[in-house]
Amino acid sequence: MDNLRIAFIGSGSMGSAVLDGLIAAGHPKPLISATTRTESKAKALRDRGVSALAGETSPDANALMAGDADVIVLGVKPYQIVDVLTELKGEIGKNVVVISMAAGIKLATMAAVLDENPNLIRTMPNTPALVGKGVTGLASAASASPEAIAAAKALFEAVGSVVVIPEEKIDALSAVSGSGPAWVYYIIEQWEKVAISEGFSEADAKLMVRQTLAGSVELLANSGEEPRELRRKVTSPGGTTERIIATLDEADLQGIFSRSLKAAVARAGEIANS
């Protein structure tokens, strides 16, 4: 892994998270390259020791950066994937590992453009990769070599954990873990608003909610117990916590989560078919 040349084509929020996590994991900066939309962002990467070109100043930036790469990570928007792959076709090595992080873009869509490149990988990482705590779903084309899959897995293991799955599961995984941080942050937002509505200061509300969340996750990680059991220990019969859980059950929280996931999977399908 340490000797692989890795090119990030597109450095949006997710591409940047993986790139930054890779640097933090110690991958040699001279072996990392990237393309960006703006020159200012490209310069910021170059100032950090990463070779970078901007599309606004170098129209052929993607082909130039990807040309000698061993692994190419596509961090562009889903609607840009086919155009970018078309740019790269014929400019990259046959055995290069091409990894997409675009929601809804199927391996068949990639293969239709890169018909001579067998090592096609589809992934869905999440933003905690920025702090080395990411979860990435990884699905590979049937034509991908074991070495290509291993390289892709090692790349994302540098920024967290990897779940290898069949492609038909990746949209559901995207809703659970790819979008998962947004679920968590939205819950925190509402939880803090409730605390503030009860007369706590914003600072105290943030402290109570965020530290409770962090501490609970740490306890879950270290206790070896399941969430149900830890919840039971906090929920005294006839007590206040029992009323909270009962209220959440009445609101059908599981149903809300299930409908949210199904909506996300449906949207991924719409993107794939657009």
C-alpha positions as CSV (number, residue, x, y, z in Angstrom):
1,M,0.0,0.0,0.0
2,D,2.8,2.4,0.9
3,N,4.2,2.3,-2.6
4,L,1.0,2.9,-4.5
5,R,0.4,6.1,-6.4
6,I,-3.1,7.4,-5.5
7,A,-4.9,10.1,-7.5
8,F,-8.0,11.8,-6.1
9,I,-10.1,13.0,-9.0
10,G,-12.3,15.6,-7.4
11,S,-11.6,16.8,-3.9
12,G,-15.0,17.7,-2.5
13,S,-16.0,17.0,1.1
14,M,-15.8,13.2,0.9
15,G,-12.7,13.1,-1.3
16,S,-11.0,15.5,1.0
17,A,-12.0,13.5,4.0
18,V,-10.4,10.3,2.6
19,L,-7.3,12.2,1.3
20,D,-6.8,13.9,4.7
21,G,-7.2,10.6,6.5
22,L,-4.7,8.9,4.2
23,I,-2.2,11.6,4.9
24,A,-2.9,11.3,8.6
25,A,-2.3,7.5,8.3
26,G,1.2,8.2,7.0
27,H,0.9,7.5,3.3
28,P,3.8,9.3,1.5
29,K,2.7,12.6,0.2
30,P,4.8,12.4,-3.0
31,L,2.6,9.4,-3.9
32,I,-0.7,11.4,-3.5
33,S,-2.1,13.6,-6.2
34,A,-5.4,15.4,-6.6
35,T,-7.6,17.5,-8.9
36,T,-9.8,20.3,-7.7
37,R,-12.3,22.7,-9.2
38,T,-10.5,25.9,-8.1
39,E,-6.9,27.0,-8.1
40,S,-7.0,28.2,-4.6
41,K,-7.9,24.7,-3.3
42,A,-5.2,23.2,-5.5
43,K,-2.6,25.6,-4.1
44,A,-3.7,24.7,-0.6
45,L,-3.0,21.0,-1.3
46,R,0.3,21.8,-2.9
47,D,1.3,23.8,0.2
48,R,0.7,20.6,2.1
49,G,3.0,18.6,-0.2
50,V,0.3,17.0,-2.4
51,S,0.6,17.3,-6.2
52,A,-2.6,19.1,-7.3
53,L,-4.1,20.7,-10.4
54,A,-7.3,22.8,-10.8
55,G,-9.8,22.3,-13.5
56,E,-10.2,26.0,-13.9
57,T,-6.6,26.5,-14.8
58,S,-5.7,23.1,-16.3
59,P,-8.6,21.7,-18.5
60,D,-6.8,18.3,-18.7
61,A,-6.0,18.2,-15.0
62,N,-7.9,14.9,-14.5
63,A,-6.0,13.0,-17.2
64,L,-2.7,14.5,-16.1
65,M,-3.1,13.5,-12.5
66,A,-4.6,10.1,-13.2
67,G,-2.2,9.1,-16.0
68,D,0.5,7.4,-13.8
69,A,-1.7,6.4,-10.8
70,D,-2.0,2.9,-9.5
71,V,-5.3,3.7,-7.8
72,I,-7.8,6.4,-8.9
73,V,-10.4,7.6,-6.4
74,L,-13.3,9.4,-8.0
75,G,-14.6,12.1,-5.7
76,V,-16.8,14.0,-8.1
77,K,-20.6,14.3,-8.1
78,P,-22.7,11.4,-9.5
79,Y,-23.8,13.3,-12.6
80,Q,-20.1,14.0,-13.4
81,I,-18.9,10.3,-13.2
82,V,-19.5,9.3,-16.9
83,D,-17.9,12.5,-18.2
84,V,-14.8,12.1,-16.0
85,L,-14.4,8.4,-16.9
86,T,-14.6,9.4,-20.5
87,E,-11.8,11.8,-19.9
88,L,-9.7,9.1,-18.4
89,K,-10.4,6.4,-20.9
90,G,-7.2,5.6,-22.8
91,E,-5.2,7.8,-20.5
92,I,-4.9,5.3,-17.6
93,G,-3.2,1.9,-17.3
94,K,-5.3,-1.2,-17.9
95,N,-4.7,-2.6,-14.5
96,V,-5.2,0.6,-12.5
97,V,-7.8,0.3,-9.7
98,V,-10.6,2.8,-10.3
99,I,-12.7,3.5,-7.2
100,S,-16.0,5.5,-7.3
101,M,-17.5,7.1,-4.2
102,A,-20.5,8.4,-6.1
103,A,-23.9,7.5,-4.7
104,G,-26.2,5.7,-7.1
105,I,-23.6,5.0,-9.8
106,K,-23.5,1.3,-10.6
107,L,-20.4,-0.7,-11.6
108,A,-22.1,-1.4,-14.9
109,T,-22.2,2.3,-15.6
110,M,-18.5,2.5,-15.0
111,A,-17.7,-0.6,-17.0
112,A,-19.7,0.7,-20.0
113,V,-17.1,3.5,-20.3
114,L,-14.0,1.8,-19.1
115,D,-14.6,-1.4,-21.0
116,E,-10.9,-2.4,-21.0
117,N,-10.4,-1.8,-17.3
118,P,-11.3,-4.8,-15.1
119,N,-10.4,-3.4,-11.7
120,L,-13.6,-1.3,-11.0
121,I,-14.6,-0.7,-7.4
122,R,-17.7,1.0,-5.9
123,T,-17.4,2.4,-2.4
124,M,-19.4,4.5,0.1
125,P,-17.3,6.0,2.8
126,N,-18.5,8.4,5.5
127,T,-17.0,11.6,6.8
128,P,-15.7,10.2,10.1
129,A,-12.9,9.0,7.8
130,L,-11.4,12.5,8.5
131,V,-10.7,11.4,12.0
132,G,-9.8,7.8,11.2
133,K,-13.2,6.5,12.4
134,G,-14.9,6.0,9.0
135,V,-17.0,3.2,7.8
136,T,-16.7,2.3,4.1
137,G,-18.9,-0.1,2.1
138,L,-16.9,-1.7,-0.7
139,A,-18.3,-3.6,-3.7
140,S,-16.2,-4.8,-6.6
141,A,-16.8,-5.8,-10.2
142,A,-16.7,-9.5,-10.9
143,S,-13.7,-8.8,-13.1
144,A,-11.7,-7.1,-10.4
145,S,-8.6,-9.0,-9.2
146,P,-8.0,-10.0,-5.6
147,E,-5.1,-7.6,-5.6
148,A,-7.2,-4.7,-6.7
149,I,-9.8,-5.4,-4.0
150,A,-7.1,-5.7,-1.4
151,A,-5.6,-2.3,-2.5
152,A,-9.0,-0.6,-2.3
153,K,-9.7,-2.2,1.1
154,A,-6.3,-1.1,2.4
155,L,-6.9,2.5,1.2
156,F,-10.1,2.9,3.2
157,E,-8.8,0.9,6.2
158,A,-6.3,3.7,6.5
159,V,-9.3,5.9,7.5
160,G,-11.5,3.5,9.4
161,S,-13.3,0.2,8.9
162,V,-14.4,-1.5,5.7
163,V,-17.4,-3.6,5.0
164,V,-17.1,-5.7,1.8
165,I,-20.6,-6.3,0.4
166,P,-22.4,-7.2,-2.8
167,E,-23.3,-4.2,-4.9
168,E,-27.0,-4.6,-4.4
169,K,-26.5,-3.8,-0.7
170,I,-24.5,-0.6,-1.2
171,D,-27.5,1.8,-1.4
172,A,-28.8,0.6,1.9
173,L,-25.4,0.8,3.4
174,S,-25.1,4.4,2.1
175,A,-28.3,5.3,4.0
176,V,-27.1,3.6,7.2
177,S,-23.5,4.6,7.4
178,G,-22.8,6.9,4.5
179,S,-25.6,9.3,5.6
180,G,-25.3,8.1,9.2
181,P,-23.3,11.1,10.5
182,A,-26.2,13.4,9.3
183,W,-28.6,11.2,11.2
184,V,-26.5,11.7,14.4
185,Y,-26.0,15.4,13.9
186,Y,-29.7,16.0,13.3
187,I,-30.6,14.2,16.5
188,I,-28.0,16.3,18.4
189,E,-29.5,19.5,16.9
190,Q,-33.0,18.6,18.1
191,W,-31.8,17.3,21.5
192,E,-29.9,20.5,22.2
193,K,-33.0,22.6,21.1
194,V,-35.1,20.7,23.6
195,A,-32.5,21.3,26.4
196,I,-32.5,25.1,25.5
197,S,-36.3,25.2,25.5
198,E,-36.1,24.0,29.1
199,G,-34.1,27.0,30.2
200,F,-30.6,25.8,29.8
201,S,-28.0,28.0,28.2
202,E,-26.8,27.1,24.8
203,A,-23.3,26.3,26.2
204,D,-24.8,24.1,28.9
205,A,-27.1,22.3,26.4
206,K,-24.2,21.6,24.1
207,L,-22.1,20.2,27.0
208,M,-24.9,18.0,28.3
209,V,-25.9,16.5,25.0
210,R,-22.5,16.1,23.4
211,Q,-20.8,14.8,26.4
212,T,-23.6,12.4,27.1
213,L,-23.5,11.1,23.5
214,A,-19.7,10.8,23.5
215,G,-19.7,9.1,26.9
216,S,-22.5,6.7,26.0
217,V,-20.7,5.6,22.8
218,E,-17.4,5.1,24.7
219,L,-19.2,3.0,27.3
220,L,-20.8,1.0,24.6
221,A,-17.5,0.4,22.9
222,N,-15.7,-0.6,26.1
223,S,-18.4,-2.5,28.0
224,G,-18.9,-5.4,25.6
225,E,-22.6,-5.1,26.2
226,E,-25.4,-4.6,23.7
227,P,-27.3,-1.3,23.6
228,R,-30.5,-3.0,24.7
229,E,-28.8,-4.1,27.9
230,L,-27.1,-0.8,28.6
231,R,-30.4,0.9,28.1
232,R,-32.1,-1.5,30.5
233,K,-29.6,-0.6,33.2
234,V,-30.5,3.1,32.9
235,T,-34.3,2.5,32.7
236,S,-35.7,2.0,36.1
237,P,-39.3,0.5,36.2
238,G,-41.8,3.2,36.6
239,G,-39.1,5.9,36.4
240,T,-38.6,8.9,34.2
241,T,-36.4,7.2,31.6
242,E,-39.1,4.6,31.1
243,R,-41.5,7.4,30.2
244,I,-39.0,8.7,27.6
245,I,-38.6,5.3,26.0
246,A,-42.3,4.8,26.0
247,T,-42.8,8.2,24.3
248,L,-40.3,7.3,21.6
249,D,-42.0,4.0,21.0
250,E,-45.3,5.7,20.7
251,A,-43.8,8.0,18.0
252,D,-42.7,4.8,16.2
253,L,-39.0,5.8,16.0
254,Q,-38.1,2.5,14.4
255,G,-40.7,3.2,11.7
256,I,-39.4,6.7,11.1
257,F,-35.8,5.4,10.7
258,S,-37.1,2.6,8.3
259,R,-39.0,5.1,6.2
260,S,-36.0,7.4,6.1
261,L,-33.7,4.6,4.9
262,K,-36.2,3.5,2.2
263,A,-36.4,7.1,1.0
264,A,-32.6,7.3,0.7
265,V,-32.4,4.0,-1.2
266,A,-35.2,5.1,-3.5
267,R,-33.3,8.3,-4.2
268,A,-30.1,6.4,-5.0
269,G,-32.1,4.5,-7.5
270,E,-33.4,7.7,-9.1
271,I,-29.8,9.0,-9.4
272,A,-28.7,5.7,-11.0
273,N,-31.4,5.9,-13.6
274,S,-31.2,9.6,-14.4
